[in-house]
Amino acid sequence: MKEVLITNDAVVFGLLMIILGAIFKTNSSKHPFWVKFYGVVPAVLLCYFIPSVFNSLGVISGDQSKLYFVASRYLLPACLVLLTLGTDFKEISRLGSKAVIMFLTGTAGIVLGGPLAILLFAAIAPDVVGGSLDDMWRGMTTVAGSWIGGSANQAAMKEVFEVDDVMFSKMVTVDVLVANIWMALLFIGVGKNKKINKWLQADDSSINDIRQKLETYRASIAKIPSLNDLVMMLAIGFGATGLAHWIADYVSPAIVELFPSLSESENPFSSLTSTFFWIVVSATTVGLILSFTRYRSLEGAGASKIGSVFIYIIVATIGMKMDVLAILDAPELFLLGIVWMLVHIGLLLLVGKLIKAPFFFIAVGSQANVGGAASAPVVASAFNASLAPVGVLLAVLGYALGTYAAYFCGVLMKIAAL
């Protein structure tokens, strides 16, 4: 275990908040340097990258810290509720089928990318792969589980394909670094949204119409939040979080008891036994239900803004788990991961070009697979906070498909390694 300078999580959290504060302060500056800088580098990318640098330098440790666990279990459910509180199903339904098509395309890209990466390196650069191909493809199944579903699906693949612990550790590093590099590129792409859509020949007028209508609705109910409003928003957010945990604590073991076969790792629906899965589903459901009630008006007091604050904290804690120097330990595995991700990206761009899908659908469809509930709404809200529910709903679909699609990918990789 590497030596870490700051181990007190209270100090680490304070450091992360100072970093966020500095980024937002400079992002709002009218100084020509900062205007040009943030015209190229999205603020959300720095919220992710700077903590990763501190982690790599040994100032803080994402592995030793409990902050990500707290953020993912407490702030994430709360922000899902606050972001979905203002959901307008009628407007979101106008997004059409392209959102689902791009999500499924992203899944297909990951399923096919793994076997293709193995075939490519086995054919043209076997020395790059190194070691045993048998160990390689088994380890890669855990990445497939993570990139399609999440950590529960990743753990399932480890058991299903009997992945060695050493290989599993290496693949976790590949998973985190490659996936987050891609997310960083997506954030850069958000700033070039119009240029990308022009290349795709995509008409994003429906997305813009929805954004404008939601913004008009927000403006019509906007008000300076009172102390009562702030307390109510936090009460709803964290009250729903508590309810989601309570539901998950009962539903998850109940499913195991009623359907014992689901607890077996090889079962494609084993993620239904995951407590975290039910926390995310329950919190999202509560938020969507409340969007039909008078509490939807809290959006005017800034419910989604508070949810966005939580998102940035989550982004910072995700960033502190990444070691930007880890690529030096196993560069050949990262080459595999990069080729794999390029297949995913290439297929998304190809299908997106063919159906003229806006970049929004490509970005969110990809992150709903690769990043799941922790980052899909982050990417969606980078376009507009009102669109975060789209990322949430697609991420939940990713949980449902994760183990099944990852298992199929594993079978294909096994065949490719023969």
N, C-alpha and C positions, 0 to 999 in steps of 0.2 A: 504494500500500500504506500503510495507516494506521500511525502510530507506536504501538509497543507498549512498555509499561513493563517487563514481565518477558518475556524471550525465552529464558532458560535453562530447558530442560525439567525439569531436576532441581529447580529452584526452583518451577516451575509445579506439578510433581507433589507437592512438599511442601505447597504451598498447598492443592491439592485434598484432600489427606489431612487437613490441619488442618480444612478445611471439613466433611469427612465426620465427623471426630472430634467437632467442636462440635455437629453435628446429632444424632449418636447420644447424646452426653452430655446434651443438653437433652431429647431424646426420652425418656430413661430417668429424667429428674428427676420427683420427686413434687411439685414446686412447683405450686400451683394454676394459675398463668399458663401454664406449659408443658403441663400436662395439658389445659387448655382449648384451647390453641393447636394442639397435635397432634391434638386431637379433630376439628379442622376441616381443618387442612393436613397431609397425609401427609408423613412424613419423606422418603420417596423423591422426592417432588416438589421439595423443597428441595435435595436432592442434585443434581438436574438444573437447577433454576432459578438458584441462587446462582452457579455457575460461568458461566452464560449472562450474568448481570449483569456479572461481571468482564470477560467477553469484550466486551460492548457498550461498557463504559467504557474499553476499551483497556488494561486492566491486564495481560491475557493475550490470546493470539490462538489460537483454535482452528484457523485456517487455516495459521498458521506452525508450530504445534506438531506434533510427531510422536507425541504421546501417544495420540491416538485410534487411529492406525495400529497402534501397539504393543498397545494394549488389545484391539483387534478381532482382531489376528492371533495374539496370544499368550494373553491372559487369557480372551478369549471361548471359544476351543476348549477350554482347560483347565476353564473353569467348566461348559461343556456336558458334559464328561466327568464331573465331580464331581457335577453335578446329576442326571445320568441313571444314575449308578452304583447308586442305590437304587431304580431303577424297578421297579414291580410291574405287569407287563403284564396280569395277571389282573384287578387292581383298575382299572387305567386303561381296560380294555376295557369295563368296566361304565358308563363315561360315555355310551356309546351313540352314535347317529348325529347327535345335535344339534350336537356339536362341528364335524363336517364341514359340516353344513348351514349353520351360522352363518359358517364360513369362506368357503364359496362365496357366501353372501349378501353378505359383505363385498366379495368380488371383483366381484360383479354391481353393487354400489353404486358402485364406482369406475368400472367400464366405462360405466355409464349416467350417472353424475354429471357427467363431463366434457362430453358433448354437451348435456346439459340446462342446464348453466351457461352455455355459449355461446349457446344458443337464448334463454335468459332475458334475458341482458344485451343481446344483439343486438336483442331485441324491445322491451324497456322502458327500457333505458339504454345505447344504443350509445356515448354519449360516455364512459361509464365504462370500456368496453373500450379505446377509443382505438387508434390505429395501425392496422395491417393485421390483419384477421381471419385471413388466411393465415398470417402469422407467429405469431399467437396460438395457433391450434389445433396448429400444428407444435410449438411450445414446450411445450404442455400434454401432448403425448404422452410427453415425458421424465418428467413428474410421474407419469403413469399407469404407466410402467415401474417407477419407484421405489416407488410405493404398492402395487403388486401383487407385484413380485418383489424388486428391490433395485438396487444401483448398476450391476451388469452389465446388467440389463434396461434401465435408464435410459440407459446409454451406447449400447445397441443401438438404442433409439428415436431417439436423436440422429442416428445415421447413417442409419437407415431413412428418416426423414422430413426429412432435410437441415435440421436446426435451426440457425439462426444462433447464433454464439457469444455474442453479447450477450444474445439472448433466452434462451439456455440458462442463462447465469449468473443472470438474474433468476428463472427458473423453479426453479433449485436453491434459491434463497433462499425462494421460496414453499413448495417441498417441505418444507424443514427446519422452517420456522416453523409452518406450518399443522399438519403432522404431529405436531410436538412439543407444540403447544397441545392437540391432541386427546389425546395420551398423558397430558398433565398432568391433563386432565379425567377420564380413566379412573382415574388414581390417586386422585383425589378420590372418584370413584364407588365404588372399592373400600371406602372407609370408610363408605359408605352402601349397602353391598351388600344388607342385609336389606330396607331400604325399597324399593330398586329391584326386588328379586325379588318383593316384595309387589305392586307395581304391575304387574309382568309376569305375576303369578299363577303364578310359576315354583316348581316343587318342586326345591330343590337338595339334597334329602336324599341323593341318590346321591353328590354331591360331598362332602357332609359325612361320609357313611359312609366314603368312601375316605380322606378326610383323617384321620378318627379312627383308621382301621385302620393307616394309614401311621404316624401318630404313636404308636400303641400298639406297632407293630413297632420304631420307633426307640427307644422307651422300654425295650423288652425287650433291646435290644442296646447301649443307651447306656452309655458308660464315659468316664472321664476320659482324654483322649488322651495317649498317651505320646509321647516324642520319636520313637520308631520309627513310631508311627501317623502322625504329622505328616509325617515324611519320606516314608513310603509314599504318602500321599495326594498330596503334591506330585510325587512320582516318577511316579505314575500319570497325574496331570493334565497335567504338562508333557511326560512321555514320550509320552503319546498325542497331545499337540499337535505334537511333533516328527514323530511317525509320520504324522499327518494332513497336515502340510506336505510330507513326503517323498512320500506317495501322490499328493497334488495336483500336485506338481512333475513327476510322471511321467504321471499319468492325463490331465491337461489337454492337454499337447502331443500325447500319443498319440491322443486323440480327434480332435484337429485333423488329425493325419496320416492317420488311418484314415477319417475322415469330413470331408473338406475343406469340404463344403457347410455344416457346422455353424458354421464360423467366419464365415460371412456374416451380417451384422447382421440381415437380414430373415428369417433362419431362426428360427421360433418356439422352437426348442430350443437357441439359441446360448448360453444360460447354462450349458450342459453343458461349454463350453470355458473357463468361468471358474475360475481357481485357487481363489478364495475360496469358491465354491460347494462344491468338493470338500473343502476344509479343514473346512467346517461339517459336511458329510455324513459325512466320515471320522471326525471327532471324536465326533459323535453316535453313529455306529455302534459305535465302540470302547467308549463308555460303556455302550451298551445290551447289548453282548456281555458286558462285565464284570459286568453286573447279574445274570447267570446263574451267576457264579462265587463263590467264597468271599470275594472282595474286596468284595462287596456289604456285608459286615459292617462295612466302614470307615465306613458311614453312621452307625453308632453312635458313632464317634469324632469325627463332625462334618464329614464330606465335603461335605455340602450347605451347611454354614455357611461353609466356606472358599470354595465356589463362589459363595455369596451375597456374600461380601466382594468377590470379583472383579466381580460384577454391579454393585455400587454404584460401583466404580471406573470401570467402563464407562459407567454412567449419567452420572457426573461429566464424563468426557471427551466424551460426546455433548453434554452441556449447554454445554461450553465452545466448541462449534462453532456455537452459535446466537447470532445478534445480535438482541436484542429490539427494537432501534431500526431494523432493516432495513425494517420496514413503511412507514417514512417515504419510502423511495426509490421504491416503486412500489405505492401503496395500491390501485390499480385491479386489479392482478394478485392481490393478497391477497384482495380481495372475491370474485374468481372462485374462488380456491382454497378460501375459506371456504364458499361456496355448494356447491362440488363436494363438500367433506367433509360438509356437512350432508345431502346426498343419500345418501352412504354411511352416515351415522349413522341417518338416518330409515328407510332400508330395513332396517338391522339391527334397529332397535327394532320396526318393523312385523312383520317375520318372527319376531323373538324373542317378541313378544306373541302372535302367532298360534299358535306351536308351544310357547309357555310355556317358553322356554329360559332357564335361569339367566343372570344377568348375567355370570358367569364365562365362559360360552361366547361372549357378545357381545363382551366386552373382549378375550379372547385371539384370537377369530376375526378381529376387526378388526386387532389388532396383528400377527398373523401375515401379514397383507397389507401394511399401511402401514409397519410397523416392521421386519419380517423377523426373522432370527435374533438380531439384536442387542437387540431390545426385547420380542419376544413372550414369551420366558422370564422377563423382568423383570416384566412385567405378571402373568403366571401365578403367579410366586413371591410377588407382593404379596398374593395370596389365601392361598397357602401354598407353602412351598418345595418340598413334595413334588409339587406339580402342575406344576412347571417343564417337565418332559418333554413335556407336552401342547403347550405353546407352541413348543418346539423342533420337534416332529414336524410341526405345522401350518405352521411357517415354511418348512420344507424343501419342503412341498407348494407354498407360494407361489413359491419359486424355480422349480419345474417349470412352473407356469402363467404366470409373469410376462410373458414376452415375447409369448406367444400372445395372452393377454387384453389386454395393452397395445396390441398391433398392431390388434386388433379395435376397441378403444376409439378408436384413432387414426383408423381408417376412419370410425367414426361421427361423430367430431368434424369431420372433413373435410366430411362430408355436411351437418352442422349449420351449418357456416360458409359454405356455398354461398349 
